């Protein structure tokens, strides 16, 4: 028998418990969760352990590359009657909100196609963070990515809804629907997951693994992939700071500052990678970086990165597969 134990303001999956003769443990939907351990704080993170980067074995990339570089391209759908990512908070609660909805919709109608041309120019295949509603509303975008061999990462149903507040049973049904919808539209079953606004429940990595996925991008805790305490699951680096939403919308950076930030990130990681490989993720949203006055700074940054020797221009799928083959 299972029971939910309220913790703070949410039902925590870690406290979904079953009492047995051997102690306290938890199982549901055929998989085992964390075993209860003495003196473990309820606030400790059981998903992964601490591993200082200076104590790890050397990480190598194909052909002796120093940096594995990928573009995480967020292709998202937004409901017209719900507040979502906004450039102006003054109207964000209105239904409809033409100001913010139109700004976001520019990405699918115009910005994406500008970004597409630039990625093609520099030989970059996108790792697409794809809402499962996108194939229904923007099928031409999915078609364009399929022609180019892009990677498709499950990214929730819509970015108007965060992935939280679900029981494990309900979450499994939601994730199955998201994954099968993306697979049907792209011809490729997703291997990775990133929640809308990087959201998960405590159950998410376990359920994803049961459904055949291999990695998550939500935990931006490292410059290298790392193993999760879920057999067969790893975390691949993403970035909340090297991210056009953060730089342009939150911090109001200029295009020149964006370019300089991307280059500074690359230069430091390139220096670090003399001893062990690193991952550099560049997170983009077509309704932000696809704006005409910003876009040339992306082109300049990609030209700089791809002109260097020792850079593996790849996808998050390929990073996960390469790292997973060595662990």
N, C-alpha and C positions, 0 to 999 in steps of 0.2 A: 504494500500500500504506500502511496506517495502522499506527501503533504507539502504545501507551500509555506515557507517561513518568511514573513515580511521582514525586510531589511531596508532601512532608510525609507526611500519612497518608491521602491520597486520590488517585484518578486525576483529575487536573485536565484539564478539557476544553480549556483554553487550550494545553495541551501535546500535544494530539492532532495530530500533525504528519505532513505529507507532503512529501518532498523532491522538488523539481522543478527544471528548468533555470533558472527565474526566481528560485529561492531557496526559502525555507521558508514554506510556507503550510499551510492545513488546509481540507479540504472533506469533507463527509459528508452524506448524505441530500439532496443537491441544493443545499445552501447553503454560502456561504463564511464562514469564521470569520476571526479576526484574522490579519492578515499579520504575520509576525515583523518587529520593528523593532530596529535596533541600539541597544544601551545601555538597553534597556527592562528594568527589574527584573521578575522573575517575580511579585513581590508587588504590582505596580501594578494598579489597577482599569481594565481596558479597556472596561468596559461603558458608562461615561459620563465626560465630561470635567469639569473644574472651571469653574464659572460663578458668580462672586459675584453675589448678588442685587441689589447696588447698580448693576451694569453692564448690566442687562437692559432690553429695551424694556418699556414699560408693558403690563401684563396687564389685559385688560378682561373682564368677565363680562356675560351678558345683562342688558338693562334697566339698565345702569350699576351693578349690584351690586358691593359691595366684597369680600364674602366668599362663597365657594362652600362651603356647609356640607353634609356628609353623615354619615350614621350607617353605620358598617361593622358589620353584625350577623353574628356568627359562629354559623352553624348547623352543628353538627358531630356526627359519630358516633364513638363510642369502643368499641373491642373490650373485652369483659369479662375477657379473659385477658392483657392487656398493660398495663403502667404508663402513665399519661397524666397530664394536668394534675391536680394533687392539692392538696387543702387540708390533708392530714395525711400527712407522709412516712412515718410509722411503719408504715403498712399498705400502702403503694403498690406493693410488690413481691409482695404476696400474690395468689393465684389461687383464687377470685375475691377482689376487694377491695370488699366491700359499702359500706364507709364512703365511699371516694372515687368509686366508680362511681355510687352512689346520689346523691351530691352533684351530679355532672355530669348525671345523667339527670333530675334535677329541672328542668333547663332546658327540655328537650323536652316534659316532661309538664305543667309548670305555668308556669315562668318565661317561656317564650316568649309565652304567651297574655297574660300581664300586660304584657310589653313591647309586644306588638302593639296593645293597647288604647291605650297611651300614645302610641305613634307615630301612630296614627290621630287621636288628640285634637289633636295639634299639626301635622298635615298633613305628616308626614315619611314618605317612601318609603324603605325600607331598601335599602342595598347589601349583599346577602347573600353572605358568604363561605361557600360551600356545598361540603361534602364530597359526593362523588358517591354515597356509600352512603346519604345521608340520604333521598332519594326512596323507597328501598326500605323503610326502617324507620320513617320519620315522614312519610308521604305527605300528611297533613292540613296540615303546616306548609308544604310546597311549594304546595299548593292555595291556602292563605290568601294567600301572597305573590303568586301569579300573579293572583289577583283584584284585587290592589292595584297591579299594574304595577311590582313591585319589580325591581331589577337583580340578576342572578345572576352571581357571580364564581366561577370555578373555584378550589377550595381543597383540591385533593388528593382522595384516595379516602376516607381516614379520618384523624382527628387522632391516632390511635394509631401512625401511621407518618409519619416525616419524609420529605421529598422530596429524597433525596440518595443517593449511592453507586450511581448508575445509569450504564450506558454510554449514549451518545446513541441507539443503536438501541433499547435497552430503554426508555429514557425516552420516546421518541416513541410507542411502543406504549401505555405507561401514560397519557400525556397524551391521546392520541386516545380512549382508553376513558373517561377522566374527562370530557372535553369532550362526547363524543357521548351519554354517559349523562345529563348535566345538560341537554343540549339536548332530548333525548327527553322528559324529565320536565317541563320548564318551557315547552317550545315556543319557547325562545329560546337561541340559541347564545351561550355566554359570550364577552364581549369582553375580559375582564380575568382576571388570575391573581393569587392570593396563596397561597403554599405553606403547608402546615401548619407553624406556628411560623416563618413567613416564610422557608422554606427553598427553595433553588434549587440546580441544578448550574450549571456554567459554560455549559452548552448550553441551558438552559431558555428564555431570551428568544428565541433563534434558532428553536427548535422551535415555540414558541408562535406566533411570527409566521408560520411556514410553515403552521400550522394555522388561521390567520386571526384570531388575537387581536391586540389593539392596545395593551394596557398591562399593567403589573405594579404591584403595591402593596408589594412586599417591601422596597424600598430607601427607608427613611424618612429621606431626606437633605435634605428641602427643604420650604418652605411653598408652593411652586408646582410644577405639573407641569414635567417637563423631558424633553428628547429623549435617547434612548439611542443608542448606537453600533450599533444594529440598525435598518436602514431600516424605517420604519413603526411602530416601537415607542416608547412613552413610559413614563415613571414618573409615577404619580399619588400624591400624598402620602397616607400612612396614618399611624398613630401607635402607637409602642410605649409611650409615656408617658401620653398621654391615652387610657387603656385600663383598663377595669375590672379585668382580671386583675392588671395591675401595681399599681394603686392599692389594691385591696382584699386581694388574696391575697399579693402580695409585700411591699407596704409597710404593710399592715394599716391603711389609712386609714379614717376614719369616713365616714359618709354626708355629713356636713356638709363635711368636707375634700374629698370628691369633688366636691360642688357648687361649692365655692369654687375648686377647681382648674380645672374646666371654664369657669367664668365668667372667671377670670383669663386663661386661654388665649384665650378669645373677645375679651376687652377689648383685649389686646395686639395680636392679629391685626387687629382692627378699626381700631385706631390706625395700625398699619403700612400698612393697605390704603388710606389716603388717597392714596397715590402710585401704588400698583399692587396689583392684586387678589391675594388669598391664598386658600388652601384650609384649611378646618378639618375634620379627620376625628375622629369620636368612635367609638372601638372598643369594642364591647359583646359580652358573652356572656350568654345568658339564664340560665345556672346561677349567674351572679354578680350582675348587676344586677337579675335577676328575683326575687331574694329579697325577701320582704315588707318587711323592716326597712330595706332600701336603696332601694327602688324610688321612693319619693316624691322622692328627691333627683335622680333622672333627670328626672322630670316638671318639677321646678322649673327645672332647667337648660335643658330644651327650651323651656319657657315664656319664659325670659329671652332666649334666642337668637332664637327665631322672632318675638318682639315688636319686634325692631329693624328699622328700614328698612335697605335696602342689603344684605340677606342673601338669597342664592339658595339656597333649600333644595332640594337636588338629589340626584343619585346619582353614584357614581364613573364610571359609563358616560357620563353626560351631561357630566361634567367633561372626560373624555378626548376625547369627540367635539368639544366646543367648542374645546378647546386644539388638537387635531389639525387642525381646519379652518383654523387661523391659522398653521400652520408648514409 
